[in-house]
Amino acid sequence: MNTREQPPLAYDVSAYELAPQFPPGLREWDRPDLERELARRVAREKSRRELHVCYYRIGHTLAFQLPVAAKPSVCELPQGIPGRSDYPWLTWLAWALEERWRVLHAAWRQLRDEEAGAMLQRELAALAGWENFLDESNKVSLVTGHLAACLALAVADRAGWRIDELRRAQAAARSLVERDVSPWFQKTWAADAPLTPARLHNIPTIALLRAAQLARVIGHPQAPAFEQRAGQAVGAWCALRMGEGHHTEGAAYDGYLMDSATEWIGRAPGRSDLVATTRPACASLVQQWLHQTLPGRPDLHAPLGDTEPEMPFWITAMLRMAHWHDWKEAGWLARRFPLARLPAAALALENWPFLSQVSSPPAAGVREYPGAATMRTGWDSDDLLVAVGLSRCAMGHLHNDAGHVVIGWQGRFWITDPGYQQYRPGPEREFTVGPQSHNAPVIGGAAQDVHAARLLAAKCGDDGAQHVAIELSSCYKSLPKQATVRRDIWLMPDARAVVVRDEFKGLPPGIEVRTFWQGAAHMAWAFRDGWARLADGGRALWLGAMPGRLEAARLTRHVGSRGPLTLEHVAALAEGRGAQWWIMQCDGAAGWTPPAVSGDDAKVQVKAIGKEVAKTINYEP
């Protein structure tokens, strides 16, 4: 058996779309496939002698000797970001250790592999040699939470443990709870402090949930206090999610937090009540994770905000929620999720009650979530997804991208976004969080700087066209009080087209509006008769403007981009008002004749490519 790992993929939103080991298309698998995947990973982990950790954000790979018998010293680690000594090296190390230890645990408990069990025991016992379980700044953080989760999972069942190694692992668990977490808990989670969105950020909440889980397992006297506060935190998060604040950290980071929350809930004494009370928020999360997936690639989400394709924690959380509530549509998608992309926690067979059930794909259509709205025709490669930024929450992993349009088709995001934010200062950071990374209007040189989008419509018409409308005016601090900015987006399935209309009123006469469109990395660009054409060699997507033309001279690559090219369009509003249409149309034959489009400020007609079908949009505010 070949146990060699694939090298880490580049930190670029297109890397996972183009990876040859994950070809687009839905491929259903079953329990024997799942068992083979687990066996493959077990063989790989048993063959390791050192752990290689990819710090993909900054392009470093570091090696750690196994077992990791002492907490890595700061002096043994490079400087991740110039001028900072607290780069979170231990977070990525903890991720890699947890993946390894969960595979070994599954091998030990599910496959009765005693060799894997012995390796797991030895490495967890080695944690007793760590001086503490704090981060680089000596604070309780994600490394604390992940190591607590691993200890809780393994020491919960004492059967088969070697006595001396069990005692050392238990000593490490007690030290983590008593020495590291207890003082932090008293300071950070005081009972009278309000549970604001900022306090429910994923880092402290994950640490709390995992510490509560570990304290429960080892029977620590503070376990009831930890458990109570953990329950309050989960309840507050769910209330904020379903409330007017539209609380979210984006699809990836919601999944990261919920991976911890669902494992804590699943083993909590009040499990039944928690499952019932969190159901509405769980339903919202599952719909978000289902509907933002790329057609033909159910493991990838639309790159809105900080998406992190390297973080598929959400699939484990979704499986647990679907199990609790018998949501078969989630099981349908999960059974088509590439096995090699499943987190180790998802390989546990207890997460897969759907393997013997027949289920149907989720219903397509229009959906709204706290941070996005989506329109889609289905889940296979030939279907279309339109994801629209709906920034209404000021959490740090979200960008100022209200109205930003992402288009997914044939296993690629053709109209895209960097999908991340670089933390190192310089051109890359400026690009990933700046105006040129989003296609929302830049008005008079001002990009959006407030998370204040207002959803006006999200519906499906009688003719099958799907429609989302967003009021953007409040997203710009510098606009005149009387100004209005609105973006409408339509998905027209019969014409294989996406149409966008931007309307401006009450702006200074002569003001310029710039729009920056990001084309998928490694696509080939061409320009015909005022239209831009993106192609992958077998298919094409056309992008046009009305009024106006798209010019080849305005296609550039931002110095901070890791792949996507940027096409700029500039329009001057002579009277401070006007409407701008954008038409994007899929061409499965990769033809070279631009789409046939006509219309005026109030309507547009689009003809389907290669068919005698014409669709008209009549704009009605």
N, C-alpha and C positions, 0 to 999 in steps of 0.2 A: 504494500500500500504506500502510495506517495503521500508523505505527511508534510512535505515542504510547504511553507506558507507563500501565498502570493505577496509580492512587495506592496507596500502601502500605496494607495492611489494618490494622485496629486490633489492638493487642496484647491479645487476648482469645481464649480457647480456642475460642469459637464463631465467630470471624470467618471462618475458612477453611471451616467447615461451611456457613455461610450465603452465602458469596460467590457472586453470580449467574453469574460466569464459570466456576464449577466445580460444575455441577448434579450431584446424586447419581445413581448408576447406573454400571454398568460399560460402558465404550465402548472396544472394541478398535480399535487403529490399526495402520498398517503403515509400511513404509519411505518411501513418498511423503509420508505425513503427517509423519514425522520430518524429512524433508528440507525440507518447507515450514516447519516450526517453526524449523529452523536458519536458513533464509533470512529469516524474519521477524525473528529476533533480530539477524542480521547487519545488516539494513537499519536497525534501531533503533540499534545501536552505531555504525554509520557516520554516523548523523545527529547524534550527540551532540557538543556542544561543551564541556560540563561534566558532571561526575559527581555525581548527587544520592544521598546515602547516608542511608538511614533507620535511625536508632538507635531501633528499635521498643520496646525495654525502657523507655526514658525519654521517648519521644514527641518526639524531636528529628529534624529532617532538615537536613543540612548539605550545602553545595555545594563542590566542588573543581574547580579549573580543569584541563583536560586539555591536554597531558600534565601529570601531577603531577611537576614538575621538581625539587621540593625536599621534604624531609620536613616535614609540617605542624608548625609550632611550637606548643608548649603555650599560648603567649599568644594564639594565633589561635583557640583552641578554648574553648567555654564550660565551665562547671563542671557535670559530669554529675550528681554526687552532692554535696550540700553538705558541705563540710569535707574533701573529697578532691580532690587535683589529678591523680590517676592514672587517671581513667576511661578505659577501653580504646577510645578513639576510633579508634585505628589498626587495631584488629582488624576492625571493621565496614568501614572503608575498604579493608583488604586483601581482605575477602570480595568487595566490589563490584568491585575491580580484577581479581581473579581470574576472576570471572564474565565480565567484559568481555573480558579477554585470552584466555580459553579460547574464547569465541565467535569472536573475530577469528582465533585460531589455526586453529580448525576451518574457517573460511571460506577462509583462505589455503591450508591443506594439503589439505582435502577438496574444496572448491569451486573451487580455483585462482583465488581472488579476490585479485589483486595489490594492489588498493587497501586491502583489509583487512590484508594482510600489511605494507604500508608503514606503516599506522597502528600496528600491533602493534610493529614494529621501533622506530619513533620513541618510543613510550611506554616500552618496556623500556629503551632506551638512555638515556632521561631519568633512570632510577634511578641512573645514575652520579653525578648531582648531589646525591644524598641524603648527609647527613653520616653517617648510620648507619642500620641496619635494626632498631633496638631499639624497645621500646615506650615509653610515656610515662614510665616509671620508669627508662629506659635499661637495660632487661634484655632478654635474648633471650626472645621470647614468640611468640604466634600470628602477629603481623605478620611476624616473621622467617621463620617456617615457610611462610606463604602466598606471600610474595615469592620465597622459594627455590624453591617448587614451580613458579611461573610462569616463572622464569628457566630452570630445568632443562628444562621442557617445550619452551621455544622455542629455546634454544641447542643442544639435542641434535642438531638437524638444521640444518646451516649453509647448505644449498642455498637460493639465492634471497635471502640476506641482503645488504644493503648493507654494504660492508666497514667503513666508519667506525662505523656503528651496531652492528654485531656486536661490534666491539672495545670499544665503550662498555658494551654489555650484559655482555660477558665480564668487563670491569673491575668492574662492579657485583657480578657473581657472585663474583669473587675476594675483593672487599672483604667481602661478607657472610660468606663462609666463614672468611677469615683474621682480619679485624679483629673481627668480632662473635661468630662461633660458636666458633672455636677456644679462646679463653680460657674461655668458658662450658662447653664440652665437658670440658675438663680438670678443672674444678671440680665440675661437676654429674654427669658420667657416669664418674667414676673407676672403674676396672675392679674394685676390691675392694669397692665399695659395694653392698649388697644391693638387689635390684630389688623393693622393697616396693610394695604397692598405691598408696600415696601418691606414690611416685616415678614410677609409671606413669600418673599423672594425664594427661589428654589434652593439656594445654598443653606441658609439657616433652617429651613423647613425640612429638607432632606436629612440634615444632621439630627434634628429633633426626632423625626419619625424613626430613623434607624437606631438611635440611642434608646428610644422607648421600646423598640422591638428587642434589642439586646438585653435591656434591664429586665424585661418580662421573662426572657428565656432563662436568665441566671438567677431569677428570684430576688433581685436587688430591692432593698427597702424603699428606694425612691421610685420604683417602677410605677406605682399608682399615680404619683404626681406627674411623671413623664407621660403616662398614658392619657391622663385627663387633658393635659395641655396639647398633646398630639391630636386628640379628638376635636378639641376646640379649633385648632389650626386648620384641620381638614374641613370642618364645618364652615369656618369663616371663608376659606378659599372657595368652596362651592357656592356660598351665598354671593360672594363677589363676582364669581363667574356668571351667575344667573341674574345679577342685578344690573342697575343702570351704568355701573362703571365698566362693564364689558371686560372683566379682568382676564388677562392672558399673558403669557410670555412667548407666544407663538407655538406652532405645532410641535416643534422639536423639544423645546424646553418645557412645555406642558407635559409632554410625554416623559421627559426626564424626571420631573417631580412626581408624576403619577405612578411611575414604576415603583418608587419607594412607598407612596401612599397606598397603592393597592396591595402590596405585599404585607404592609402593616395591617391594613383592614382585614385581609384574608386570614390572619392569625390572631386577631384581637378578640378578647373575651366578649365584647358586644358586637360581634361580627354581623349578625342579622340586622340589628338596628342601623348600623353604619351602612350596610349595603342598601338598605331601603332609603335612608335619608340622602345618600349621595347619588341616587339614581338619576335625577334630572341633569346634574352636572356631568355624570358619566355619559349620558345620552348625547349631550352637547359635544363632549370630547370625542366620542366614537364617530359621530358624524363628521367632525372636523378632520379627523385622521383618515377616514374613508374617502371623503369627497375631495381632499386636496392632493390625492395621489396622482402621479403621472400615468396617463393611459398606456397600458402595456408594461408598466414598471410599478407595481403596487408597493414597492419599498421606498419610493422617492416622493417627496412632497414638493409642491410648488415653492420656489425659492423666494418667499416673502419674509423679510426680516432676517434673523439669524437662524437658518434652517438646519445646518449641520447634517448632511447625509451620513456622516460618520457616527451619528447618534440615533440608532433605531430603537431606543428604549420604549418608544410609544407602542410598538407592536406587542410587547409583553403586557403593558398596562391594558391595552385594548382586549387582549385575550382573556385576562382575568375578569374585566367588566362584562365581556360577552358571555363568559361562563356563568357569572352570577345571574344575569338577566336573560339568558337564552336568546341572545341576539344573533341569529343564524347568518345574517348578511355579513357580519364581521367575520364569522368563520369561513364564509365563502371567499372573502378576500385573503384571509390569512393563509388558506391552503394554496394560494397562488403566490404567496410571498416567497422570493428566492431563499431556499433553505440555507445557503451559505451566508446570507445576510441576517439570519435570526440571531438575536442576542442569546448568550448561553442560558439565561434565565428562562427564555421561551422554549427551550428544548425539553424542559420537564414535562413528562407526559400528562401530569395533572392539568396542564393548561389546554389540552387538546380534546375536549369532549366532542368536537365537531367531526372527528375523523370518521365516525360511523354514520354521520348524518348527511342527508342531501339538502342542500340549501340553494337559494337563488341569489343572483347578484343584487346589490342594493339598487333602489330606484334612482335613475338619473334625474337631472333637473337643476333647479336653483336652490342654493342653501346659503344661509347667513350664519356666521360665527363671530365671536368677539373681535377677532383681528382680520377677518377676510370675508369675502363672499365668493361663491363659486357657481359656475354654470358648466354643465357637462352633458355629453350624450351617452356615455357609458364608460367602461373600464378597459376595453381591449385596445390594441395599438392603433386601430383605425378611428377610434373615437376621439372627440375633442374635449379638452378642458380649458376653461377660462377662469383663472383665479385673479381676484381683484383685491388689492390692499384696502383695508378698512381701519386704519389706525385710529383707535379711540381710547387707548390705554397707554399710559406713559412708562411702562416697564422697559428696562434697559435693553432687552434683546429685540425690541421692535424698532422699526425705522419710520421716518416720516414719509410714508409711501401711500397715502390715501389716494385711491383711484388708479394706482399703478397696475398695469395689466400684464399678466403672464399667460402665455398660450402653450399648452402641451398637446402633442400629437405625435404618433408614431415613435414613442419611446424617447422623445426629445422635448425640451422646453425651447421652442423656436424663438419666441419673444420672451426674454428672460430678465435676470437680475443677478448680481453677484451672489446673493443668497447667504452672505455672512458679513461680519465686520472684523477687519483687522485691528488688533489692539496696539501693534507697534506704530509709533508716529511715522508719518511720511506719505508719499503719494498713494500707496495702496489703501491706507486707512481713509484718506481724503476721498478716494473713489468709492469705497464700499459703503460709506454713509453719506456721500455727497449727492448733489443734484443730478449728476450725469449717470448715476446708477439706476435711476427711476424714470419712468416715462410720464409721470404727472407733470403738468405744466409748470414751467419756471417763469414767473411773471415779473417783468421789469428787473430781472436779475435776482429775484427773490424766490428761493425754493421753500417748500413747506417747513415750518419749524414748530408746529403745535399738533399734538395728537387730538384732533377735534373733528374728525369726519362725521357726517350725518347721513345715514342711509335713508334714501327717499323711496326706493322701490326695489323689490326683488321678486320677480314673478315670471310666469310662463304664459305666453299668449295662446289664443285659440289656434293660431297657425303653427304652433310649435316653437316659435322664436322665444328665446329666454332673454330677460332684461334685468339689468341692475342699474340704479341711478344713485349718485352720491353727490351731496352738496359739500364743496371743498373750501368755501370762502373762509371759514374759521380756522383753517389749517395754516393760514399765512398771517403773521403778525402785522406785516407792513402794508397790507392792502387798505385802501380807504374804507371807511365804515359802510358806505353805501354799495360797495362792490359785491358782486355775486359771481361765483365760479362753480360750475356744475359739470360733472362728467356722467354721460350715459353710455352703457356698454350693452350690445346685443350679441347673442350667439344665434346664428341662423343656420340650423343643421342642414336644411335642404340645399343651401348654397355653399356649404362648407366655409362659411365666412364669419368673421368677427368684425363688428362695426362699432366705432367709438365716436361719440360727439362731445366736443368740449364747447361750452358756452360761457361767454364773458360779458359782464355788464358793469357799468359804473366805474370803469378804470380811467386813468388819465389818457387823453387823446395821444395817439402815436406810440403808446407803450408797446414794447416788444414782448412776445411770448415765445419761449424756446421749449422744444420738446425733444427729449433724448430717448431713442429707441435702442435697446440692447438686443443684438442678434446673438443666437447661440454660438458658443465657441466652436471653431473648426467648420462652421458652415461657409459655403462659397457665396459671395455677393455678386450681383450684377445689377445694372440699371437699364431700364427700357422705357422710353416714352414717359418719363417722369415718375415711374414706379421703381421700387427696389425689389429685388428678387433674392431670397435666400434658398440655397439648395444643398441637399446632402448627397447628391449623385443619383438618386432615384425619385425624389419628390422635391417639391418647391413650395415656398410660402411667399406670396406677394404682399407688399406693403405699399399703400398709396395714400395720398392726401387730397382732400377736396375742400376748399380751393387750394391751388398750389401744386408744386412738383417736388419730388425728392431728388436731390442732386448728389452725384457721386463724390463731388468735392467735399461734401460734409460728412463723409464716412471716415472716422478716425479710430485709433486705438488709444484710449487713455493710458498714460504712463503707468498707472497703478493697476490696470486690468490684468488678470491672469488668463484671459482668453477672449471674452466677448468683445466685439467691435461695437462702436457707438455711432448711430446715425442721428445727426442733429437736423432739426427743422426750425426755421425762424419765420415768424409772421408778425407784422406790425398792425395794430388795431388803430386805424386812422381816427376813429371816433370813440375809442375806448370801449368798444363793444364789438361782438361778432361771434360767429360759430365756426368751428373747425371740425371737419369729419376726417376720420382715419378708417381705412378699409384694409383688412387682412384676410386673405383668401388662400385656402389650401388647394394645391394642385398635385394630385396623386400621380400624374403622368409627367411632371416636371417640364411642362411646356414652356415656350418662350414668348407667348402672346399675353400681354397684360390683361387683367380682368376688364370686363365691360361694366362701367359704373356711370350713372348719371344722377342728377338731382340738384338741389339748391339748399339754402339754409335750413329749410323745414323738412326736407325728405331726401332719401337716397334710394336708388334702385340698384341691386346687385344681381348679376346673372351668374348662375352656376357654371363653372368651367366644364366644358364638354357635355353639357346637358341643356335642353330647352326649358330651363327653369329660371324664372326671374322673381326676386323677392324685394318688396318695397318696405322701407321703414318710414313712417310718418311720425315726426317728432311732435309730441304733445306734452308740454310741461305740466 
